Amino acid sequence: MTSNILSLVGPHITLAQAVKVVGLTGSGGQAKHLVRQGNLLVNDVVETRPGRKLFAGDRFSTGDAEWVVTPAAQE
C-alpha cells in the first residue's frame, strides 16, 4: 500500500475535506458521496460520515492508497 502525507493547517480536517484536498474527487459534493458509499477506511474501519474529524495521527485509505494525517507545521 502506498502511504502519503496530509499535513494539517489547523487542529483537524473533515474526512470529506481531506478526500478533496488529496485529489480523490473534484468537489466537496463528490467527496461526501464517495464517503457515504463506504469506500474509505479511517484507522482501518469503514467510515461513512463525511464530517468525521481527522486529527494528527489518523490514517485514511481507499484501494491501495493510504494517507497519514500529520500535525500543522510549527513556525
Residue frames as a rotation matrix with the C-alpha (Angstrom) as fourth column:
MET 1
0.581 0.814 0.000 0.00
0.814 -0.581 0.000 0.00
0.000 0.000 -1.000 0.00
THR 2
-0.295 -0.651 0.699 1.30
0.623 -0.686 -0.376 3.46
0.724 0.325 0.608 -0.92
SER 3
0.241 0.325 -0.915 1.47
0.925 -0.363 0.115 5.86
-0.294 -0.874 -0.388 2.04
ASN 4
-0.150 -0.188 0.971 1.11
0.532 -0.843 -0.081 9.59
0.834 0.504 0.226 1.52
ILE 5
-0.626 -0.122 -0.770 1.13
0.752 -0.353 -0.556 12.51
-0.204 -0.928 0.313 3.95
LEU 6
0.188 0.682 0.706 -1.60
0.548 -0.670 0.501 15.09
0.815 0.293 -0.500 4.50
SER 7
-0.774 -0.532 -0.343 -0.38
0.593 -0.422 -0.686 17.98
0.220 -0.735 0.642 6.68
LEU 8
0.267 0.896 -0.354 -2.98
0.963 -0.264 0.059 19.78
-0.041 -0.357 -0.933 8.76
VAL 9
-0.316 -0.254 0.914 -3.35
0.309 -0.938 -0.155 23.55
0.897 0.234 0.375 8.59
GLY 10
0.029 0.425 0.905 -5.48
-0.820 -0.508 0.264 23.73
0.572 -0.749 0.333 11.76
PRO 11
-0.382 -0.183 0.906 -6.28
-0.842 0.473 -0.259 21.29
-0.381 -0.862 -0.335 14.56
HIS 12
-0.310 0.338 0.889 -8.37
0.217 0.935 -0.280 18.95
-0.926 0.106 -0.363 12.35
ILE 13
-0.712 0.223 -0.666 -9.88
-0.700 -0.302 0.647 18.36
-0.057 0.927 0.371 8.90
THR 14
0.284 0.846 0.451 -13.10
-0.652 0.516 -0.556 16.58
-0.703 -0.136 0.698 7.98
LEU 15
-0.212 -0.335 0.918 -12.88
0.299 0.872 0.387 13.37
-0.931 0.356 -0.085 6.01
ALA 16
0.646 0.512 0.566 -14.72
0.690 -0.074 -0.720 14.91
-0.327 0.856 -0.401 3.04
GLN 17
0.868 -0.393 -0.304 -12.35
-0.433 -0.898 -0.076 17.89
-0.243 0.198 -0.950 3.01
ALA 18
-0.026 -0.933 0.359 -9.35
-0.471 0.329 0.819 15.55
-0.882 -0.148 -0.448 3.17
VAL 19
0.098 0.151 0.984 -10.68
0.633 0.753 -0.178 13.46
-0.768 0.641 -0.022 0.27
LYS 20
0.934 0.281 0.219 -11.00
0.350 -0.603 -0.717 16.62
-0.069 0.746 -0.662 -1.83
VAL 21
0.662 -0.728 -0.177 -7.59
-0.611 -0.662 0.434 18.02
-0.433 -0.180 -0.883 -0.80
VAL 22
-0.202 -0.804 0.560 -5.71
-0.227 0.594 0.771 14.85
-0.953 0.028 -0.303 -1.77
GLY 23
-0.522 -0.031 -0.852 -7.43
-0.817 -0.268 0.511 14.83
-0.244 0.963 0.114 -5.17
LEU 24
-0.847 0.264 0.461 -9.66
0.264 0.962 -0.067 11.77
-0.461 0.065 -0.885 -4.90
THR 25
0.172 0.920 0.352 -12.61
0.949 -0.060 -0.309 13.93
-0.263 0.387 -0.883 -6.02
GLY 26
-0.544 -0.372 0.752 -13.05
0.675 -0.727 0.128 17.26
0.499 0.577 0.647 -7.74
SER 27
-0.245 0.529 0.812 -15.70
-0.379 -0.824 0.422 18.75
0.893 -0.204 0.402 -5.48
GLY 28
-0.785 -0.005 0.620 -16.99
-0.619 0.066 -0.783 18.63
-0.037 -0.998 -0.055 -1.95
GLY 29
0.262 0.963 0.057 -20.25
-0.929 0.268 -0.257 17.07
-0.263 0.014 0.965 -3.11
GLN 30
0.452 -0.194 -0.871 -18.39
-0.459 0.786 -0.413 14.24
0.765 0.587 0.267 -4.84
ALA 31
-0.652 -0.757 0.045 -16.27
-0.380 0.274 -0.883 13.74
0.656 -0.593 -0.467 -1.72
LYS 32
-0.417 0.588 0.693 -19.35
-0.842 0.038 -0.538 13.42
-0.343 -0.808 0.479 0.50
HIS 33
0.614 0.671 -0.415 -20.89
-0.785 0.570 -0.241 10.92
0.075 0.474 0.877 -1.92
LEU 34
0.045 -0.703 -0.710 -17.69
-0.368 0.648 -0.666 8.85
0.929 0.292 -0.230 -2.02
VAL 35
-0.828 -0.363 0.428 -17.51
-0.501 0.134 -0.855 8.73
0.253 -0.922 -0.292 1.79
ARG 36
-0.112 0.889 0.445 -21.20
-0.905 0.093 -0.414 7.86
-0.410 -0.449 0.794 2.21
GLN 37
0.516 0.260 -0.816 -20.76
-0.690 0.690 -0.216 4.90
0.508 0.675 0.536 -0.16
GLY 38
0.843 -0.215 0.492 -18.40
-0.294 0.581 0.759 3.33
-0.449 -0.785 0.427 2.39
ASN 39
0.852 -0.523 0.006 -15.38
0.238 0.377 -0.895 3.35
0.466 0.764 0.446 0.07
LEU 40
0.072 -0.856 0.512 -12.97
-0.430 -0.490 -0.758 4.74
0.900 -0.166 -0.403 2.67
LEU 41
0.466 -0.055 -0.883 -11.33
0.726 0.594 0.346 3.36
0.505 -0.803 0.316 5.77
VAL 42
0.344 -0.408 0.846 -10.30
-0.566 -0.809 -0.160 5.55
0.750 -0.423 -0.509 8.69
ASN 43
-0.314 -0.591 0.743 -7.84
-0.947 0.250 -0.201 3.83
-0.067 -0.767 -0.639 11.00
ASP 44
-0.955 -0.169 -0.243 -8.77
-0.237 0.929 0.284 0.51
0.178 0.328 -0.928 9.32
VAL 45
-0.507 0.861 0.040 -12.53
0.496 0.330 -0.803 0.92
-0.705 -0.387 -0.595 9.96
VAL 46
-0.440 0.437 0.784 -15.12
0.802 -0.202 0.563 1.69
0.404 0.877 -0.261 7.25
GLU 47
-0.626 0.215 -0.750 -16.30
0.361 -0.772 -0.523 5.28
-0.691 -0.598 0.406 7.66
THR 48
-0.291 0.626 0.724 -19.49
0.927 -0.004 0.376 6.69
0.238 0.780 -0.578 6.09
ARG 49
0.644 0.494 -0.584 -19.65
0.657 -0.748 0.091 10.09
-0.393 -0.442 -0.806 7.84
PRO 50
0.360 -0.513 0.779 -18.23
0.670 -0.439 -0.599 12.88
0.649 0.738 0.185 5.65
GLY 51
0.617 -0.041 0.786 -17.98
-0.361 -0.902 0.237 15.17
0.699 -0.430 -0.571 8.70
ARG 52
0.843 -0.367 -0.393 -15.75
0.536 0.635 0.556 12.74
0.045 -0.679 0.732 10.61
LYS 53
0.813 -0.575 0.091 -12.91
-0.580 -0.813 0.054 14.83
0.043 -0.097 -0.994 12.02
LEU 54
0.660 -0.711 -0.242 -9.39
0.580 0.687 -0.438 13.65
0.478 0.149 0.866 11.33
PHE 55
0.896 -0.430 0.108 -6.62
-0.387 -0.640 0.663 14.62
-0.216 -0.636 -0.741 13.72
ALA 56
0.070 -0.958 -0.276 -2.84
-0.940 0.029 -0.341 14.21
0.335 0.284 -0.899 13.59
GLY 57
-0.693 -0.422 0.585 -2.00
-0.595 0.793 -0.133 10.50
-0.408 -0.441 -0.800 13.63
ASP 58
0.312 0.857 0.410 -5.21
-0.256 0.492 -0.832 9.37
-0.915 0.154 0.373 11.92
ARG 59
-0.860 -0.509 0.026 -4.97
-0.151 0.303 0.941 7.39
-0.487 0.806 -0.338 8.68
PHE 60
0.328 0.945 -0.008 -7.47
-0.396 0.130 -0.909 7.10
-0.858 0.302 0.416 5.84
SER 61
-0.770 -0.633 0.084 -7.32
-0.254 0.424 0.869 4.87
-0.585 0.648 -0.487 2.80
THR 62
0.548 0.828 -0.117 -9.08
-0.522 0.230 -0.821 3.72
-0.654 0.511 0.558 -0.32
GLY 63
0.914 -0.202 -0.353 -7.97
-0.199 0.536 -0.820 0.94
0.355 0.820 0.450 -2.62
ASP 64
0.496 -0.807 -0.320 -4.20
0.825 0.553 -0.114 0.65
0.269 -0.208 0.941 -2.44
ALA 65
-0.278 -0.569 0.774 -3.51
0.235 -0.821 -0.520 4.26
0.931 0.038 0.362 -1.35
GLU 66
0.404 0.330 -0.853 -3.25
0.898 0.034 0.439 5.50
0.174 -0.943 -0.282 2.22
TRP 67
0.057 -0.355 0.933 -2.78
0.017 -0.934 -0.356 8.96
0.998 0.036 -0.047 3.72
VAL 68
-0.073 -0.166 -0.983 -1.42
0.980 0.170 -0.102 9.74
0.184 -0.971 0.150 7.17
VAL 69
0.726 0.375 0.577 -2.56
0.258 -0.926 0.277 12.98
0.638 -0.052 -0.768 8.78
THR 70
-0.230 -0.874 -0.427 0.35
0.899 -0.023 -0.438 14.93
0.373 -0.485 0.791 10.28
PRO 71
0.244 0.332 -0.911 0.31
0.778 -0.628 -0.020 17.96
-0.578 -0.704 -0.411 12.60
ALA 72
0.957 0.103 0.272 0.38
0.237 -0.816 -0.527 21.50
0.167 0.569 -0.805 11.31
ALA 73
0.074 -0.991 0.110 3.89
0.738 -0.020 -0.674 22.82
0.670 0.131 0.730 10.72
GLN 74
0.611 0.036 -0.791 5.21
0.696 -0.500 0.515 24.86
-0.377 -0.865 -0.331 13.65
GLU 75
0.620 -0.389 0.682 6.67
0.313 -0.674 -0.669 28.28
0.719 0.628 -0.296 12.83
